[in-house]
């Protein structure tokens, strides 16, 4: 218990600093609203900590199994045993259900509540309204799941099992949520795998090949001074012109900062780090697709490759990877890589672009939505990793009680779709420049056939002039 408490305390502190970094400071004004925001902040922090725990749980289990195999009689790792791992999986499943169905809906309704008409305004009135809304939401979800169960499995046994709230209904509901999370990961992860190359290209310093950074700095400085003079000469009454010029000035300053960073970077950072990171991303992505392709073959020829069930050899009895500790380390790296890629892909989708949190300018409502999304993704990550064959670790606790994991056609279709979508996203990513040149050669570039809004950005060329990519 002490170990679980210490691990969660560390995750909670880290989550608190992350949320306060993005939370809008202007939300804390009035006394009552400040209390409501503070309670919602604590609940959101708890949810984000549970999400981080769900992400770290599978790598922790894999590395614990390898440590127990390497040092079976070591006195200092006696606390690392199967009961601890099982307990952590059960706690992660319990807290995930609690956050998803109770805490986050309570935080949202509590934040939006004002109290029923005719009652004295205050915290108690808002809590009462929130509890009523939670009861109505629970009845709505219960009815939806009941109807869905009747349509899918219409027999007396399945209907009677819904009366068992704790043993069947909640695991069944969480199984549906997990399936939705896996479908969301199926949509986000291939996009994120291709988007990771662009993100790392923005974070790292690219090699300066056939570029004159001094000339570009000179051009950017002149442009900044010209915009500043225009901004000083515009009358304060013309507000829209002032706002437009300030936006242009911010863009120019951002470009100038990037150029200064590229100019100050060392030759090792420019010419070695960037290519090495790009090659590493390409290798990790290729290994992920290869493992999924091999898992498809295993599914076709071997029934034991199905992710359903937890009848494995147990913690500390056998290695989970064919290559031992090296294979386990590779699995952990790929799991973290898939999680980061899924988050990047989630915020890269057009439907969730406005959902991206901004530093010191994110409302509590948007923070709650982001915490729920991260919780769904992180809870579905162990299931997706097992379904795709990234790891052979059998899911423990309630994570392994999902009915759809035993359906061969769902699992096979999931693997096929992931491999196909990832391959298409990567091909589209690496052939975008060729497609743009072909469109220009055919004279179709004016039709704006490219759906990428970033293609229309203007960047300085090697000779300092602006050109449209």
N, C-alpha and C positions, 0 to 999 in steps of 0.2 A: 504493500500500500504506500509506503514512504517513497519508493522508487517511482511509482506512477504519479504521485503528487508532485515530486520534484520535477519530473519531465514535463508535466502539464503546466507547472508554474513558470518554467522557462519559456514554453510556447506562448503562454498568456502574456507575459511581459513583452516578448517580441511582437506579438500581434497588436498589443496596445500601442506601442510606438509606431507601428505601421499605419494603424487607423488614424491616430492623432496627427500624423504627417499629412494626411489627405483631407481630414475633416475641416470643414469651413469654420473659421473662428467666430464668425458673426452670428452663429446659431446660439451662442450663450449670452443672452441679453436679459430676458425677464426671469424672475425667480422660478415660477412654475414650469415654464418651458425649459429652463436650465436643468431642473430635476429630471424632467422627462427625457431630455437629450442625454443626460448622464446615464440614466438607466438603460436607454437604447444603446448607448456606447458600450456599456459593460456587457450587454447581451451579444452585441455584434463582435466584441473582442473574444468572448467565450466561443462563439461559433467559428471565428477564424482560427482560434487555437485548436479546436476540434478538427477542423479541416487540415491544418498542418499535421496534427497527430495521425489522421487517416492516411496522409501522403507518406509520412515517415514510417508507418507501421509495417508495410510490406518489406522495404529495405532492411529495417531493423530485424525482422523475423528471419530474413535470408542470411544476414551476416551473423546473427546469433546461432543459427543452425551450424554454420561453418566453424564458428569458434568452439562450440561444444564438441564438434567432431575432432578438431585439432587438439583441444585440451580437455579430454573427458574427465580427468581426475584432479583438475586444478582447483585448489581450495578457494581462490579469489573469485571464481566465476560460478560458484554454486548457486548464487542467487539467480543466475540466468538459466532458467529451466523451462520445461514445457508448460507448467501451470501459469507462469508469469506471462508467456506469450499468449496462451489461451485467454487469460484474464484481460490482457490489453486489447485483444480483438473483440471480446464481448463488450468491454467498456467503450471502445470506439464505435461499435454498432449502436449501443444504447444511447450514447451522447449524440450521435448523428441523427437518430430518430427524434430525440428530445429537441435538438436545435431546429430540425427541419419542420416538425409538426407543432411545436409549442412555442419555443423561445422567439424564433424569428417572426412568426405571425403575431405574437404578442407585442414584440417591439414595433412592428409596423403599425398595427392598429392603435397601440398606445401613443405612438407619435402623431397619428392623424386624428385621434379622438379629441372631442371638446366637452363631452358630458351630455347626457340626455336633457331635452328641454324640460324645464320645470324643476330640475334639481339644482342644488347649490353648486356653483362651479368650483372646481378644485381637483386635487389629485385623486381623491376617492371616486368622484364622478367619472373621471376619465378611466380609472381602473374598472369600474362597473361596466362602462360601455365596451371596454376592450374585452372583458370576460364574456359578455353577451355575444360579441362578434366572433369570438373564438368558438363558442358553443355552436353558433349557426354555421361557421365554417366546418367544424367537425361533422355536423349532421349532413352538410352538403357533400363532403368527401366520402362519408360513409355510404350515402345514397349512390354516388357515382361508382364506387368500387363494387357495391352490391349489384348494380345493373350490369357492370362490366363482367363480373363473375358469372352472372346468370346468362349473359350472351355467349361467353366463351366456353364455360363448363356448366351446362344446365342439367344438373342432377341433384338429388336430395342430399348426397354426402357433402358436396361442395357448398350448398346453401347452409346446411347445418354447421359446417365448420366456421362460417363467418360469425356465428354467435360466440365463438371462442376468441375474445378480443386480443388477449395477450399472446397466445400460442400460434394463432393462425392469421388473424386480421392484420395486425401490425407488421409481421414479417411479409405477408402478402402485399401490403401497401408499399412497404419499403422495397420489395422486389420490383414493383412497377416503377417506383422512382429511380431505382438503380438501372432499370432498362432504359428509361428516358435519359439518364445521365450517360449511359454507354452510347446511345444514339447521338447525343450532343457531342460526346468525344469523337465519335465517328465522323462528325461534320467538322469539328474544330481542329483535330489533330493533323489531318493531311494538309489543311490550309496553314497551320502553324509550322509544320515541317518545312514547307517551302518559304514561308515568311521569315523563318529564323535567319536565313542568309542575308536578307535585307536588314533585319534588326541588328545583327552583329556587324554588318557593314556600316551602319550608322554609329555604332558604339566604338568601333575600332578605327584606327588611322589607316587609310588606304595608301598603297604605294603611289608615289608621285612619278608617273611615267609620262614624259612629253608634256609636262605641266610647269609653268612658271608661277610659283606661289607669290613671289614678290610683285609681279605684275597684277595678279588677281587681288592682292591686298591693296594695291594702289587704286584699282578700279573701285573696289568696295568702299574704300575710305572716301573717295570723291563722291560716290553715290550717297553715302551717309551724310556728308556735309551738305550736299544739295537738298536732301530731304529735310535736314534740320533747318536750313535757311527758309525753305518753303513753309515749314511748320511755324517758324517764328514770325513769318510775314502774314500768315492767315489770321483773319480777325476771329476773336473768341466767340462771336455771335454765330459764325458758320460752323456749327457743331459737327455736321456729318463729314466735312472736309478735314477737320482736325482729327476725328477718329480714324479716318482712312489713312491719313498721313502717319499717324502713330502706329498703325498696323504695319505699314510699309517700313517704318523705321525699325520696328522690332524684328521683322524678317531680315533686314539688312544687318542688324547687329548680331543676329543668330548666325548668319553666314560668315560674318567677320570673326566671330568667336571660333567657329569651326576651322576657318583658315589659319587662325593664330595657333590653334591646337595642332594642326597638321604641320605647321612650320616649326613648332617647338619640339615635335616628336623626334626621337632618335632614329638613326638608320635601321637599327635592329627592330624597333617597333613598327616602322613603316614597311620594311621589306621582308620581315620574317614572321611577325605575330599574325598579321592579317591572312597571309596564305595558309599558315599552319591551322588557324581556327577554321577557315573555310574548308580545308581538307578534312579536318576532324568532324565537322558537321556533316560533310558528305559521306564519310565513313559510317558515322552513327546512323544516319538515315538509311544507307544501303543495308547495314546489318539488320535494322528493324524490318525492312521490307523482306529481306532474305529469311528472317526467322518466321515471319508471317506466312511466306510461301512454303517453308518446310512444315509449318503447323497444318497447313491445308492438306499436304500430302499425308501427314500423320492421321488427320481426321478421316481421310478416305480409306486408309488401310488398317487403322488400329482404333478400336473402340475406347481404349483406356486413355486416349488423348483428350477425351471430353472433359471440360472443366467441372462437371457436376460431381459433388461428393467430396469428402475429406478423408478418404481411406488411405492416406499415404503412410509412409513408414514412421512418421512422428518426428518431433523436434529432436535433433541430435543423434538420430539413428542412421541416416544416410544423407549423402550430399544431394542437393537439389539440381546440380548442374553436372553435365558429363565431364567438364574440365575442372571440376573442383572449385577451389577458392578463386581462381582467375575467372572462371565462368560466372560465379556468383557476383564478383565485382562488376563484370560486364553487364549482368542483368540489372544491378542497382543503378549503374550509369544510364542504361537505356530507360529505366523506369522514371528517373528524374528528368531525363531529356524529353520523354513523352509528356510528362506533366507540364514542363515549361512550354513546350510546343503547343499543348492544348490551350493553355492560358493565353499565349500569344495569338493563336488562331481564333480564340473566342472573341478577343477584343479587335481582331482584324476583320471580322464579319461585318457587313454593312448594317445588319440589324442591331448590332451591339456597339457600334462605333460611338454613339453618344452616351454609352454606358460607362465609358472609360473614366476612372477616377482621376482628378487633377489635384495637384498639390495645393493645400489650404483653400480649396474651392469646390469641395464635394459635400453635398447635403447629406444628412443622416439617412434620408429615404434611399438615396442612391447607394450609400454605404451598405445598408441592409440588403439591397438587391444584389450588390457585388458579393457580399458574404454568403448569401444563399447560393449564388451561381458557383462560387468557389467550393462550397460544401458539396454541391451535387457532383461537380467534376472530380473532387478529391475522393469522394465516397465511391465513385464508379471507376477510379483508376485501378485499384487492385483487381476488380472484376475484369476490366478490359485487358490488363496485363496477363491475366490467367487465360482469358478467352483467346487472345492472339498468340499464345504460346511464348510470350516473352519470358515468362518464368513458369516452372512446374510446381511451384508452391501451392498446395491445396488450401483453399480458403477455410479459415477457422471461424467458429462462432456463427453468428447470424449472417455473416458475409457469404457463407457457403450454402444458405438455405433458399437460394433463388431458383424457382421452378424452371425458368426459361433456360438456365444453364444446361439442363438435360435434354434440350431439344436440338437434335443434330442439324436440322435445316437452318435454324436461327443462328447457331454458332458458325456453321459453314458459310452462310450468306454474309455474316458479319466479317469474317476473315477475308472473303473475296472482295467485298466492298471496300474494306480498308486498304488492301493491296492495290486495287484498281484506282481508287481516288488518290492515294498517295503518289502513285506513279504518274497519273495525269497532272496533278498539281506541280510535281517536279519538272515534268516535260514542259508544261506551260511556263514555268519560271525560267528555265534555262534556254528556252527558244523564243522568249519575248522580244529580244533584240533583233533576231532574224526575222520574225514576223513583222516588226515595225519597218525594217528595211524593205521587205517585200511589198508591203502596203505603199510605201513611198515610191518604189520603182513602178508599181502599177497605177500610181496616181490616185489611190484610194485612201490616202492618209487624211484627207479633208472630210471624210465621212465619219470620223471618230468611231471607228469600229472597235477600238480598244476600250475595255471596260475599266481599266485601271486609272483612277483619278490622279495618281501620282505621275502618270506619263506626261502630263501637261505642265510639269514644273519646268522652270527656266533655271539653268545653271551656267556659270561662267565657263567658257571653253579655255583651251590652253593659251590662246592669244588674248584673252581678257574680254572678248565680246560675248554677248548673251546668245545662246542658241536654245531652241526648244527640242527636248528629247521626246 
